[in-house]
């Protein structure tokens, strides 16, 4: 889940990354895809 997701979503997620403004998508791709 992205860092700015609703709390109940983040609680259920296996992974929570930063929000979009803090490059959360890029960090997740770097960590889990590359």
Secondary structure, 3 states (H helix, E strand, C coil): CCCCCCHHHHHHCCCCCCCHHHCHHHHHHHHHCC
